[in-house]
Each structure stands twice: as C-alpha cells, then as structure tokens.
Amino acid sequence: MANGKTNGHKLRRVYVWEQPVRIYHWLNALTIIVLIATGFYIASPLAIQSSKEASQQVYNGLGTHHTFLAAYIFLFNFLFRIYWGFVGNKYANWKQFIPTSGRFFKEMWQVFKMDILMLRGKEHMSVGHNAMAGFIYFFTFIAFLVQCITGFGLYASMSTSWWFPKLFKWVPGMFGGDAPLRSVHHATTWFFIIFTVIHVYLVFYHDYVEGRGEISSMGGGWKFVEEEVFEKGLEVPNEPTPAKEA
Amino acid sequence: MDKPTVQKTPTYLEEFKRKGYSRKDFLRFCTLMGAYLGLESTALGQVVKAMETKPRLPVIWLHFQECTCCSESFIRSSHPIVADVLLDQISLDYTETLMAASGHQAEEAMKNTMTKYKGEYILCVEGSVPTAADGVYCMIGGKTSMQILEEAAAGAKAVIAWGSCACNGCVQAAKPNPTSATPIHKLVKGKPIIKVPGCPPIGEVMAGVIVHVVTFGRLPDLDALGRPKAFYSKRVHDTCYRRPYYDAGLYVESFDDENAKKGYCLYKVGCKGPSTYNACGVTKWNNGVSFPIQSGHGCFGCSEENYWDNGRIYERASAFPGFGIESTADTVGKTALAATGVALAAHAIMTNVRKKKLIKNLEKEGKESEQELKS
C-alpha cells in the first residue's frame, strides 16, 4: 500500500477494546434497550382489548418480569465493568473516566474546540476514549448508579425471593416514598435515550473524520492508527507507552 | 364514668365485662388482633392472657391540625370492642372530640393522667403542629399545640403519630405550607414514635399497636420509616384484588368505559397503589365494607409522604420539577431529544463544511489505494 504515495498512511493495528470490554458494551446496550422498552411499557401500558380471562394472559406481568431480569444483568455487568477498570488495559482503566491530571482537562478543551466548535487546528490523537468522551462516560456511570439504586429501591418491597433486593429497602425513604422515587427513575431513563443518540452519532462522526475504524472497533477490538502518530509522538500523553501495545 | 382514683386500674377483660361483652366476644377480639398483628396462632394464648390480667394502658389523645377523620375511622373499625372499649377507655383520660368533660375539667383530667401515669401512658397525636408565627395557628386552652405536645410527650412511654397529618403533615403541609405544619417526629425527640400514616389510617392499626404493647410489653416491629411492619410492609398494589388485571395488562382506560364496569385495574387512571404502603386491600374500612379501589376509584396514596405534592390524582405521570406544572418527565425528555436531534444535524452539516479538507484527504487516500490495488 504505502509505496511512496503522498498521502498513503501506514496504519498500526492497536488492540483497544479487550473482549470483556466488548462483551460488557453489547450486553449493556442490549439490557438498556430492553429496560427502556419495558420501562416505558410499564409506565404506560397499551390498551389491550381481550375477551380472555385475566388468568390466561400476562402481558404486563411478563414486561415487569423482563425488566427485573434485565436489571440484574445490567447491574452485575456494570459492577464487572468497574472491576475491569482496575485490571483491564489502559484504555479501560478508570483514569480514562475520572480526571486525575491537568492534561485531562487540556485534552477535553482541545476536543471541545476541534469536535464541537469545529475550529481548525491540531487534531487530537486519542487512541481509546478521548478525554471528553471519558468524562461523559463518568456521568453515565453515575446515571447507571442512580438507575440501579432507584430501580432496585422500587423493586425491594415487591421482591419476595432472595436477600439482594432487600438491601435497597432504605431507598424509598431517602427519596420521600415510592412515588417520587419512581419519578426520578422515570426521568433518568431519558438521560439514557439522549446519551444513546449522541453516542451513536459520535461513533459515526469519528469513523467519518478519522478513518480509524471507530465503528468496527467495538466488534473486533481493533483501531487502526497512523504510524506517524506514534513516530512523531502526537498521541495524547495521558495514554503512556503506546508503542508496546501493538 | 368513674374516675380512676382509688382502685387500681382495671384489666381489659374487666372493662369488657363491664361493657357487657361476652367471653366469646372477647376471644374473637383477641383472635382478630392477633391476626392483624401477624401473630402465629400459638401466640393467641399470650394475647388472651395479657388482656385478662394486665391493666389497660393509659392513653392521651391530642388533636391538632386535623379533620378528625382519623377518629372517625377508628370508631368504625371492624370489631366493636376496638372502638367501644379501647376508645372509651382512651377518652376517659383525654381526647377533645369524644370526652365528656370540657374546659378546666378536661385540662385537669389530662394533667392527672400525665402525673399519675408518668412514663407509662401512650400519647396519640392526631394532626400536625404549626410552627410558623410561634404556633399561633393552633391553640387550645391558651397554649400552642407545640407547648401542649412538648408537655404531653415528656412523660409518655411512646408516641403514636396517628394519621398522615401527624406523620407527614398531609394537606396543610402541602406547598406552600403557610402555617409550617410540621409532623410529630420532627418535634418530639428521644421518644419512640410509631407512625400510622393514612388519611384516615385504618382503625385496627391503632388497636393492634395497643394490644401488642399490652401483650408483649414493647412496641411492635417498625420499618425504616417508623411504621408498624405488620400493616405497612406491603404496597396496596400487592394485596389488591384487582392485581391479576394489572399483570394481565387489562386496564380501565377511562372511568366510564366497559373496562371500568368489568372491574379492571385502575393503574392507567392514576391509581397510586403501586407506590403506596398500606393494608387497605386486606383490612378495608368501615367494618371491612370496602376500600377505594373496590369502589372503583384508584388509590390516592394517602399514606405516603407528600402525597398532595407528589403527583396528579388521575394520572401516572407527575410534573417535572422546574418545567412548569403541565410538563412531565416525558414532555421534557421529548423536547430534549428533539433539541439533540437538531443539534446533531447541525453538527453533521458543520462537520462536512469545516472538516472538508480532512475528509477529502481521507477519501483521496482511500481512492488512491483502491486504484493501486486494481493495477
């Protein structure tokens, strides 16, 4: 490919998203979709006209059940991701999400200038999440936490099975009862919807303007980064020692 | 009625007999109470023995900012002994609504109970206490309700906050709460407080609490919010006889439709059963005749804190804070989503304009590679 052509870039394959991260991502996506769909259904069920006896149909009962099932998967998946933030590779590390240095904010400012204000200038060269994305994910983790606590708080009193949901019995009291708790849970759902829309858009955006395989990276885990990024040391410094990763 | 002066306080059984109840009635009452309290049948003997041998609990019942619906509910509870005997005994000491005495005589009766049974009596409070303007919004006998509460609570063994007013302020504490109506647990410190919320609460709960204290010498188990577990650990939704329709997805869509006649679930017309903790579906009201859902009206959520401000009576959704009374989380969410869509479209257009060179280069590079591979 690279045979002296002016713009021909030599690309380096970087293993960015490890398999557990990818599984987490898609499991998360799936459960969020199920939870949003069943959640809205429970909030405002369809008007089903049926001549059958109530004992012969369980539309809403099943919807409720699926929500609880998905909620368990969502919660434990989330807990796993937190764990992986300590043992996974550097792109999965918790420091990608929580600012620990001035560089983090500097990069965020750069992303803001380049990708949101669309100013011309030096393109940022993050291989994994850029700082802005990482910081937004930090807020999504908080939203995950809010949704798990409020959701299991609502579930606690109706669960008759094992001990785990009962750990959340204190939640309704904190919010002043089930009704306000339910309102918080319902409103937070909209954060997930809007996040998803922006998230999917930005994945396409980055793939489009960077050409590094952003979309497919969550499939195989690879991103393809121009060799000169590493040669010239253009990569974002809060991702140390990128060379040995490949 | 005779004043409890020289002779020792009669036991419950003695009182029952004096009132003309048979032993069968007495046992029926004990069984009923045991069942409400969730006791095992083997504990019934304990209840009977306690009611036979122990002297009745002295009770002072105070009324502040309230409508007396709690008392009304109480005197209509399912077993006559609950109201007839327990309440009569209570009223002997002090309760504004039902006592025979008035004026100084009444004040005297309360003072007597407070000194004679110091540390033993149960204080029932019906109504909230206004704290604005030094409490002038509710005064009895020249004293503010705050003062009366403080005096009465000082020597009480336990305090029962009776009804939603006493537990969370109810309607008078709804926004903007002009009198600063305050629930009892925020004013009385250092005493065990049992909350019995509801507007009104179920009379049997009060009787149950008293029977429990008499039988076991201690307060019943309370949940995290201070309500007796036996009555408030389940949602109205969980014990509702219309629950199968909820699970089946069969709902009343409007109050005059066919589904309403069939008695389907009232969830979509705003029933708050799924977020309300109470025993309505089991004990019901007025001698167990009915409860709101059985009469075709959704649950109000009257035993929940702030239920006047929490949401709308006939809708599931509640107003989203800060966006006006008409906007729900869904209207705000949809607007935000639309705004996001517009912003992203604008961003996509700007990307193609401002990053034209960058995208062109990528395209060129890709096309060149494609050409090279062809040859």
Interface residues (C-beta under 8 A of the other chain):
Chain A: M1 N3 K5 N7 G8 H9 A43 S44 P45 L46 A47 I48 S50 A54 S55 Q56 Q57 V58 Y59 N60 G61 G63 T64 I116 M118 R120 E123 S157 M158 K169 W170 G173 G176 G177 D178 A179 P180 L181 R182 S183 H186 A187 T189 W190 I193 I194 V197 I198 Y201 Y205 Y208 V209 G211
Chain B: A224 L225 S233 K234 R235 H237 D238 P244 Y245 Y246 D247 A248 G249 L250 Y251 E253 Y267 K268 K272 P274 S275 T276 Y277 G301 E304 E305 N306 Y307 N310 G311 R316 A317 S318 F320 A329 D330 V332 G333 A336 L337 T340 G341 L344 H347 A348 M350 T351 V353 R354 K355 L358 I359 N361 L362 K364 E365 G366 E368 S369 E372
